[in-house]
Each structure stands twice: as structure tokens, then as C-alpha cells.
Amino acid sequence: MASVCRDFEAELVEFDGEDDHVHLLVNDPPKVAISTLVNSLKGVSSRLIRQKNYPEIRQKLWGGHLWSPSYFAGSCGGAPLSMIRQYIENQRTPQ
């Protein structure tokens, strides 16, 4: 995830998730469309995860796809980054 963000001149500040979704806190420059960044993050991570051939992943595919086509992106300009970072860190990281 960090490598893809760097390719887009974005900064991955925090990353964690659960067994069915992830949370990313990204400092994204205004010149990068969020949809473009998200599509790249999903595509690259899907290829890398599938290359590792985890058997448990096959059971959780969305009609043959690792990620659903949807995503949520929100601006957090008013909230302290420490609070958002703490929220992400407190997600149940898959084993």
C-alpha cells in the first residue's frame, strides 16, 4: 500500500483493517483523483495477495474478485490526525 501511495506522491499515514475490509489514512495531493488511487491500491494489492495463494481468501471473494467495487473516502480536515490514527490502529487486524 505504501509503495502504491508513493507512486502517486501520496503518503500512507496509517493502515490496518479487519478480515473483510481495510482502513487507510492517506495524505493525498489534490492533483490525484481519489478514485484513481483507490483503483490502483485495490488492483496492486489484489495481484500481490493472489500471488501468495492463501486458501482462505478464495472463500471470501466477491464473485471472483478480492475487493468489492465500492469504497468510502472521507475528508478529515477538521479532526485531529491522532484521533483518526488511533481509530485505524484499533481495528481487529486479521491474523
C-alpha positions in Angstrom: 0.0 0.0 0.0 2.8 2.4 0.9 4.6 1.8 -2.4 1.4 2.5 -4.5 0.8 5.7 -2.5 4.4 6.8 -3.1 3.8 6.2 -6.9 1.0 8.7 -6.7 3.0 11.1 -4.5 0.7 10.4 -1.6 1.7 9.4 1.9 0.3 6.4 3.7 0.0 7.6 7.3 -1.8 4.6 8.8 -3.1 1.2 7.6 -5.0 -1.6 9.3 -8.2 -3.5 8.9 -10.3 -6.4 9.6 -10.8 -9.7 7.7 -13.3 -8.2 5.2 -12.1 -4.6 4.8 -9.2 -2.2 5.4 -8.8 1.3 6.6 -6.2 3.7 5.2 -5.3 7.2 6.3 -3.7 8.8 3.3 -2.3 12.3 2.7 -3.4 12.6 -0.9 -2.2 15.5 -3.0 -5.1 17.5 -4.7 -3.7 16.6 -8.2 -4.5 12.9 -7.7 -8.1 11.7 -8.1 -9.1 9.6 -5.1 -10.8 7.1 -7.4 -7.6 6.6 -9.4 -5.6 6.0 -6.2 -8.2 3.6 -4.8 -8.4 1.6 -8.0 -4.6 1.2 -8.1 -4.5 0.2 -4.4 -7.1 -2.4 -5.0 -5.6 -3.7 -8.2 -2.0 -4.0 -6.9 -3.0 -5.5 -3.6 -5.3 -8.0 -5.2 -2.5 -9.2 -7.5 0.0 -9.5 -4.6 -2.4 -11.3 -2.3 -3.5 -13.7 -5.0 0.2 -14.5 -5.9 0.6 -15.7 -2.3 -2.2 -18.1 -2.9 -3.9 -18.0 0.5 -6.6 -20.8 0.5 -8.8 -18.9 3.0 -9.0 -15.9 0.6 -10.9 -18.0 -2.1 -13.8 -18.4 0.4 -14.2 -14.7 0.7 -14.1 -13.5 -2.9 -16.8 -11.1 -4.2 -18.0 -13.0 -7.3 -14.4 -14.0 -8.1 -13.0 -10.6 -7.1 -10.9 -9.9 -4.0 -12.3 -6.4 -3.4 -15.9 -5.2 -3.9 -16.2 -2.4 -6.5 -17.2 0.1 -3.8 -15.1 2.2 -1.4 -15.6 5.1 1.1 -13.3 8.1 1.1 -13.8 10.9 3.5 -12.0 14.1 4.2 -10.8 14.5 7.8 -9.5 18.1 7.7 -11.4 19.0 10.9 -10.5 16.0 13.1 -7.1 15.6 14.8 -5.0 13.1 12.9 -4.1 11.4 16.2 -7.8 10.5 16.7 -8.1 9.1 13.2 -4.9 7.2 13.5 -6.0 5.7 16.8 -9.3 4.6 15.3 -7.4 2.8 12.5 -4.9 1.2 14.9 -7.8 -0.2 17.0 -9.2 -2.2 14.2 -9.1 -6.0 14.6 -6.1 -6.9 12.4 -6.6 -10.2 10.7 -4.2 -13.0 11.9 
